[in-house]
Amino acid sequence: MQNRARDYRPDIDGLRCLAVVPVVVFHFGLARLAPGGFVGVDVFFVISGYLITGTIYRDVNEATYSVTDFYNRRILRIFPALFVMFILCAVFSAAIQFPADSSRVAKSLISSIFFVSNIYFYNLSGYFSGELSTNPLLHTWSLSVEEQFYIIFPLLIFLIRRFQRKTQYIILVAIAVASFILATFAVFAAPTAAFYLVQNRAWELFIGAILALSSVAHAPLPKASWRAECIGFVGILLIAGSVLLLSPSVPFPGPGALAACLGAAAVIYSGSEDTIVRKVLSSPPLRFIGLISYSLYLWHWPTYVFSRNFGEPRIVGKISLFVLSVLIATVSWRFVERPFRRKAYPFSAKATIAFGGALMIACTCVAVFLGPINRAIWAPAPQAEELLAYEDYDARDSMRVGTCFLVGETEEFSSFQKDKCLRIDPSRQNYLLIGDSHAAHLLPGLQSVYPTINFLQATASGCIPYLESRGARRCTDMMRYIFDEYLPTHRLDGIILSARWTADDVPAALATAARVTNWASEVILAGPIDEYDLPLPRILALAESHGNYVEMAAKHRKLEPLATDSDFAASRLPPRVSYESTYKAIVNSRCALFGAEGVPVQFDTAHLTKEGSICLAKQLDPRLFAQLPQTNSHPPSSGQP
C-alpha cells in the first residue's frame, strides 16, 4: 500500500475531470458547449488501461499477483457505488415510470449486473429504437466494456509474464493494432457494433496498458523539461480539439477516437515530469471532480432521465441538474466509495468476492419483480399505456425498409431494389422521392392521397440529398447512382427532395434542387417536420397523468425545425422549384398531435406514423400535383432503371 501511495498521480485525477465533465455536458443536451463530449469515455478507457495494467505488472514483478486479489480490488472499487445506483434506479423507476419502462429497466438492470449491458443495448439499437434515450442505465455499457476487458486481460498478462519485455510490447501492440483495424472497418460497416462491443474498443484500453508497461519498465521519459511540456500541452490540445470539433455525425469511435486517446496518453506520459499541465491538472478543483468522477458518471444519466419525466429541462434546469449530479456524486464518493477502499476494510478477498456474488443475485431478484411492483404502486390510465405502445410502432412496411429505404448497418446499396423502387409507369405521372427517413415517411401519405401518381423512391437513413453526398456508403452510392446515372437517362414529372434538414443545409438543398430541374418538370423541396425531445407517444402518455396534450407537447417541442423552415421560406427559390412547409402543414392543422383518432402523428421524436403521413399529405397544397401536364417523352429505357 505504501508503494501505491507513492505512485499516486494527482494529475490523473485532474485528467478524469477533463473526461467526465464533457460527457455530462454532452448527455445533458448542451452539445453546443461540447459537441464531441462523448470522447470523455474514450479518455476514461485509456486511464483505466494505464492504472489497472500498472497495478497488475507491479504485482507480477513483486511475485504478489493474484487473480483473486485483482477481482477483490475491482469489486471494492466498482460495486458499492454501482449497486447503490442500481437499487435507487429501481426504486425511482417503480415510483414514477410507466410499467413498460420498468420492465425495460429490469432487463437492462440484469444485463448491467452481469456486465453485458453493452451487448444488450447493441441488440436493442435499431434505427427506430426510441427506448434507449429514456433508459436510466444506458450509460452502463461502458462499464460492461471495461469489465469484459478485465476478464481476459489479467489472464493475458499472467500468460506473458515470463516473456522478455520487448516480446510483451510486441504482443500488446499487435493486439491493439488488430483491435483498431477492426474498429476502423466496423465504424463504417457496423457502427453500432463499433460503438458498443469490446473488441472494437479494446485498443483504447491497450493504449493505456502499453503506456503502463513503459512506466513499469522505466522506459525513457522526456529528459528535457521543454519536451515534457510540449507533449503534455499537445495532449491537452488533442483532447480539447476532440471535444470541441467532433460531433455525433462523425463516424465514431475508430479513427474518430484516436486523437482523444493519444491525447490522454500524452498527458499521462508527460505527467511523470513536473510540467505545467501536471500542476494545473493537480489543482484542487480539478482533482476533486476527478475523485468523484466515477460516482458523477454513474449518477448524471439517471438524474437526467428521471427529471425528463416531468418535462425537458431548459438551460437553467440543465445547469441545476449538473450541480445536483455533482452533489449526489460527492455524497456517493464520501459515504459509499471511500469506506470500502480504506486500509481498515475488515474482510478477506474471498469473502468480498462471495459478498459481491450474493449482491448480484439479490439485485437480480429485485429486477425480476420490478415490473409487477411498479404496476402495484402506480397504475397508469389505460389510454396512457395505449399511447405509449406506439413507441414500438412498426413503420418498416409503410416506408419500404430494406427495399427502397436502406437503414440497416448491413444494407449496402446493392440491396436497393431498383426494379421496384425506380420503375416508371408511362401511363401515370412519375414523381421521385429522394432523401433520408424524412423522405421515406412521406411515402405512405402521398400514395394514399394521390393514388393516380406513381411515386418512385430512393431513400437511405441519414442520407441528405446533396449532389455531393456524404455519410454511410449506402448513402453515397445511392446518391451517386441517382444523380449521375438514373436522372440523366430518365425524364420525370417531378422530384421531391426531403430530409431532416437543418439551417446549415439550406444553401446546398437549393443548389441541388436547381440542378435536378434539368430532369423534371417540377422540383419540390419538402421542409422539416415538427420534432420533440422525447418520443411523441411518451409525451402524450405523460399528458394523460400530468396535464393536457397541447401544453405537454409545447414543453417538449424543439425549436430548430421552425427556424429551418423559416430559412427555407425566406430563401429565393430557383425557377421551377417550390417549397412546401411540412412543418406548418402539421403544426397548424388537425395533424398537430394525432394522425387519426387515437394514433399519434409520430411514433418517435421525428418520424411519422402511416396515419400521420396520410394526415400530412391531405394538408399539402393540392396545386403541387393537380395541374402538372403528364410527361410522355420517356426514353426507351424507361421501363427498366
N, C-alpha and C positions, 0 to 999 in steps of 0.2 A: 504493500500500500504506500510506503514511503517513496519508492521509486516512481510510482504512478503520480504521486503528488508533485514530485519534482518535474515530471514530464508535462504537467498541466499547461495548456496553451490558452491563455485568456483571449488571445486574438481569434481563436477558432470559435469561441462563444460569440464574439462580435460578428464573425462571418455567418454564423447561424442567424443572427439578426438580419443580415442582408439577404438571407434566403427566405425567412418566414414572412417578413413584412410585405414584400412584393406579392407573395402567394395570397395572403389575406386581402390585400388591397384589390388584387385581381378578382378573387372569388366574391368580394363584396360588391362587384359591379362598378368599380371605379377604374375601369380599364384605361381611361384616358391618362391616368396618373402612372399606370404600369401596364401597358398593353401586352408586354411579354412577361408579366409577373409569374406565370406558370413555371418559368425556368428555375424558380426557387427550389422546387422539388428536386431538380437535377443537381443543384448545388448541394442539397442535403445528401443525395446519394454519394457524391464524391467525399464529403466529410465523413459519412458513415463508413465508407470503404477504407478511408485512411485510419480512422480511430480504431475500428474493430481489428483490422489487419495488424496494426501496430501492437495491440494488446496480445493477439494470438502469437505473433512472432517472438515477442519478449518472453512469453510463457514457454514457447518451444525452445528458445535459446537457453532458458534457465532450467529446462527439464521439469517444468511445473505444469505443462499444458495438460488439461483435462477437458474432454468434451462435456462432462457433467458440470464442471465448474464454469465452462463457457455459457451453457444454457441457463445455469443458475443466475449468472450476471445479466443475461438478456431478459430473463423473467423479472428480475428486480428492477431493471431499467424500464421495461416496456409495460408490464402487466398492470401495476397499481393504477396509474392514471387512465390507462386504456379501458380497464374494466369498470372503473367508476363512470367513465363516459358512456360505456355500453349500457350500464344499468339506468343512468339518468335519461339517456335517449329512449330507452324502452318505456320509462315512466311518462315522459313527455309525449311520446307517440301514442300511448294508450289514452292519455288525457285529452289531447287536442287534435289529433289527426283522424282522418276517416278510417274505418275498418280496413278498407282495401289498402290504404297506405301502411297501416300497422302490419298487415300480412306481408307486404313487401319488405318493410323494415325487419321483420322477423327473419326472412330468408337471407337478407344481406347481413344481419347480425350473426347468424350461424356461420356464414361464409367468412366473416371477419374474425370470428372467434378462432377459427381454424386456419386463418391467414391464407385464404384462397379467394378473397373478395375481388381481387383483380381479375381472376378468371370468371367469377360470377358476373361482374359488371361488363366484362368483354362480351359474354354471351347475351347480355341484355341490350347491347348497344347497336340497335338498328337505326336507320336513317330517320325514322319517325318515332323513335323511342322518346317518350315525354316524361317518364317516371324518374329518371336519374337525377334531374335537377331538383327534385323535391325529396330526395333520399338523404337523410342526415348522416349516413355512413358512407357516402360515396368516396370521401377522401381517404378512407382506409385502404384503398387499392395500393397506395404507395408503401404502406406498412407491410402489406402482403408480399409485395415485390421484394422488399428488404429481407423479410423472414424466409422466403423461399430461397433467396440467395444464400442466406446464412445456414440453411440446412446442408447445402452442398459445400460451401466454401471452406469451412473449418476442416472438413474431411480432405479436401484437396490440399490444403496447407500441410496437414499431417502426413499425407502421402508423399509430398515432395520435400519434406523437411530435411532429408539426408542428402539431397542433391546439392551440387555446388550452387553458389549464389547466382552465377551467370545463367545456369540452366533454369533456376527458378524464375529469373527475369523472363527468359525466353518463353517459358510455359505461360506465365501470366499475360505477357504482351500478346502472344499468339491467340489466347482465348479472348482477350479484349478486342483485338482487331477483328476476329471472326464474328463476335457479337455486334461490333459496329457495322461491319459489312452487311450482316443480316438485317440490322435495323435500317440501314440505308435503302435496301431493297423493299423492306416491309412498309416503310413510311409512304411509299408510292403505291405498292401493290395491295397492302392490307394495313391502312393507317390505324385502325382501331387496335389491331393486334400489336402494332409497333408501339402504341401508347401504353397498353395495359400489361403485356406479357413480359416475364422476367428475362427471357432470352434476348429481347430487344433492348433491355435496359441495363443488362449486366455490365456492359462496357463502361458505364458511368461509375459503378462501384469499383470496377477493376482499375480505373484511373487512380482512385484513392488508394487502392491496395498496392499498386506499383509504387506510388509515392511513399507509402508507409514502409515498404520493403527497402527503398533507398535510404530512408531515415534510420531504420534499424541497422542497416548495413553500413551506416556512416559514409554514404556516398558523398562525393564532393559537393559542397554547397557554395553559393556565390561568396567568394572571399572578399571581393571589393564591396564596400557598403553601397556604392552607387549602383552596382549591378543588382543587388538585392532590392534596392529602392525601385529601380526600373521594373523588375519582374513583378513586384507587388503592385505597383501602380498600373501596369498593363493588365494584371489580373482583375483589378477593380474596374478598369475600363471595359474589359470583356463582359463582366457580369452586368454592369450598368448598361452597356450597349445592348445586351440581350433583353434586359428588362424594358428598355425604352424603345427599341427599334423592332423587335419581333411583334407578331400579332397572331391571333388564333388562325388566320388564313394561311400562315406559313406552314408548309409540311413539317411535322414535328412528331416525335423527337428526332432521332437520327442525326444527320448533319446540322439540323437546326439547333440542337442542344450542345453541339461541340464547343462553341465559343464560351458559353457559361461554365461548362465542365472544366475546360482548360483554364479559364479564369480562376475558378475555385482552387484548382491545383496550384496555380502560380502564387496565389495569396498564401496558401498553406506552406508552400516551398520557401517563399521569401521570408515568411514569419519566423524561420529559425534564426534569423538575424534581427537585431533591434532596429527595425525600419520605422519610418513614419506611418506606413499603413498598419503595421503591427500595433503601434502606440494608439492610433485612432480606433482601431477595432477593439483594443483592450480597454477603452474608456468605459466608465461605469454604466452609462445609459445603454450603450450597445451591448455590453457584456450581460447586463441584466435581461434584456429582451432575448439574448441568446440562451441564457439559463432557463428561461420559461418557454423557449421556442417549441419544445415538444408538446407541452400542455396547450400552448397557444394554437399549434397546428391541430391538435385533437379537438379543441372546443370551438374554433372560429366557425367551422362549417355548420355544425348542428345549431349554433346560436343564430346564424343567418337563416337557415332553412326553417326553423320553427318560428322565427319572427315574421317570415313572409306569409305565414298562415293568417296574419292579421292585416295584410297589405304590404305591397312592396315599399320598403323604406326609401325615402328621398335622401339627399346628400347629408342633411343633418342627422337623420336616422342612421345612416350607414356609419358616419363618424362615431355616433353614440354606440353602435354595435361593436365597432372596433375597440373603443375604450372598455366596454363591458367584457369583451373577449379577453383583453389584457388583464382585467381584474380577476376574471374566473381562472385564467391561466396562472396568475400569481398565487391564488389560493391553492390551486391544484399542485403547483410546484412546491409550495411551502409545507403543505399539510399531507400531501399524498406521495409525491415523488421523493422528496428528501429523506423522510423517515426510513424508507426501505433501502436506501443506499448508504446509510451511515455504518461506521465500523461496528457499532453495538448491535447490529442486526443479529438476533439470537439463534436463528435456525440454520441447520446444515443444508448443503446444496441439494441432497436427495429429498429432504423434507420440503424445500422450496419448490422443487420440480413437481413433487406429488401434490402440493397445495395448488400449484398452477394448473395441473391437470384437473383437479377437483373443481376449481373455479370455472374452467372451460365447460365442464359438464353441467354445472349449476346454471350458468348463463344460457346454455343451450336449452335447458328445460324451461327457463323463463321465456326464451324466444318462441318455443313451440306453443306456448299458451298466450302469447301476446295478442293475437287476433281476437280470440274469444274474450279475453279480459277487456280489450278495447270496446267490443260490442256491448259488453255488460255495463261498462262505465258510461259510454256515450253512444246513444243510438241516433244517428242522423236521420233526417226525413227521407222517406223512400225516393222522393224526387231528386234529392241531392245525390244519392247513390246512382240513380239512373243517369244523371248528367255526368257524373264522374266516370261512368263506364265508357263514355265517348273518348276518353284518353286512349283507349285501346281500339279505336276505330280503324278498320281495315280499308285503306284507300288504294290498295295495290291494283285492283281490277279497274277502278274508275280512272286511275291515272296511267294505266297500262305499264305498270312496273315490270321491268325485265324484257319488254319487247320494244316499246317506244320511249320509255323513260328508264334510264340506267341509273341505279342507285347503289348497288352492292359493290363491296370492295373488289370482288372477283369479276364484276361485269365490265368487260372491256368493250370497245366499240364493235368488235367482231360479233357480239351477241345482239346488236341492234338489228331488228328485222326490217330491212329496207322495203321488202315487198309488201309488208303490211302497213308500215308507217308512212311511206312516201309514195304510195301508188296513186296516180292521178286518175280521176274519173272524168272522161271527156264530156259526159252528159250533165255535169254539175259544175258550179263554181268551186275552185280549189284554193283553200287557204292553208298556208303552212305556219304552224305554231312552233316557234324556236325559243329555247331558253332553258331555265332550270326548273325546280319543283314548282315555282310560282307561275310558270307557263303550263306545266303538266296539270296543275289542279284547276285550270280554266277549262280544260277539255270537256269533262262531262257536262258542264253547263252549256257550253257552246253547241255541243252535239245535240243536246236536248231541246234548246230554244231555237236553233237554226238547223233543222233536220235536212233541209234542201241543199246545204253546203257540205262539201267534202273537206273535213279538217284533217290535214296531214300533221304529223308530229315528229319533232326532233328535239328531245329534251334529255338532260342528264343532271344529276344532283350537283349543286354548286357551280353550274355552268352558265356564266353570264354570256349572253350572245354578242360577243365582240368579233370584229373582223380579225383582230389579233387575239385569239383566245388564250386563256390561261387556266391553270388548275390541273385536275387529275387528267391522266392520259385519255380516259374515255371521253372527257370533255373536249380536249384539244383535237383529238382525232375526229370527233363528230363535227365540230365547227369547221375544221379544215375541209372535210368532205362536203358539207352543206354549202359553204361559201365558195370553194374552189372548183368543185366538180358538179354538184347537183344543180344549184341555181343557174349557173351559166348555160345549162342544157335544157332547162325547163322553164316555160313561161307560166306564171301563176296569176290568179286573180288578186290575191292578197297575201301578205306576210304579216304575222303578228309576232312582235318581239316582246317578251315578258321575262322578268326576273325579279329577284329580291333586290331591287335597285337601292343604292344609297345616293346621297347627293354627289359623291365623287364620280358616280357612273354616268351622270347626265351628258357631259360632252361626248364621251365615247359612244353612248347609246344613240345620240343624234347623228353622229358620223356614220355609224353602222346602218341606221335607218335610211340615211341619204344614199348610201351605196347600194342597198338592196332594192331601191326603186327601179334599178335597171332591169330587174327580173320580175316585177309585179306591177299590177295596175294601181295598187294602193298598199301602203305600209302603215300598220297600226302599232303604236307604242302603248302597251298596257302598263299603267303605273303600279306602284306598290300598293299593297292592301294594308288594312289595319293590323297591328301587331301588339302582343301583350308580353309581359314579363313572366307570366305563368300560363300554362295551357288554359284556353278559354273554358273548357268544360269544368276545370277545377275552380276557376273564378266564379262561374255561375253556381256551382255546388256550394261554395263558400257563402255566396249571397243568400242561399236558402236558410243559412243559420245566422249570418251576421249583417244582413241588410238587404237592399234591393239590387236587382241586376244592373241597372244603369250606373248607380253610384259605385258598385264594386268594380265594374268594368273600367270606369273612369280612373280608379285608383291604380289600376294595373296597365293602363294603355300606354304604349311607348309613343314618344313624341317624334322620333326620327322619320317614320314614314310620311307624316304630314308635311314635314319640312322638305322631304324629297319630292313629294307630289307638287308642292308649291313651286319648287325649282323647275320641274318639268313644265308645269302650266305656264310659267313666266318665260320660258325659252322660245326663241324664234324657230319654228319648225321648218324643215326643208320642204320643197314642193312635193305634193302627193304623199305627205306623211301627216298622220293625225295622231293626236294624243288622247287617250281615254283614261280618265281619272277613276280607276277602280276603287281607290280609297274613298272618294266621295260617293261612289255608287253604292258602297256598303254602309258607310257611317251615316249617310243622310237618307237612309231608306229603312224599310222594314227588315232588311237583312242585317241590321247592325249587330245583333246578337244571335238570332236564330235563323237558320236557313229554311226550316219547316217547323211545324208545331212540335216542340219538344226536342228538336235536333239542333245543337249548336252550329253556328255558321262555320266554325273552325274546330278541328279536333286537337290542335296543339296551340302553340303560340302564334303560328303564322300560316297554317295550311288549311284550305277549305275542305269541308266535307262535301260529298256529292250534292247534298241538299243545299249547302251554302253556295256551291258553284252554280247550280241552277238558278238560285235566287239572284245571285250577282248578274248572271247573263241576262236575266229579264230586266235588269236596271240599266243595261248598257244602251247607249244611243242607238236606236234602231236604224238610223241612217248609215251606220258603219257598213252594213251588209245589204240593205234593201235596194239601193239604186245603182249598184255597180253593174255594168254590162258584162254578160258572160263572155269569156275569152275562149275562142275555139282554135286559136292558132298554136296548138301544141305541136312540138316536133314529133316525128315518127316514133321516137323512143319513149314517148310519154307513158306508155303502159308499163314500162319497167324502169325503175330508178337506176 
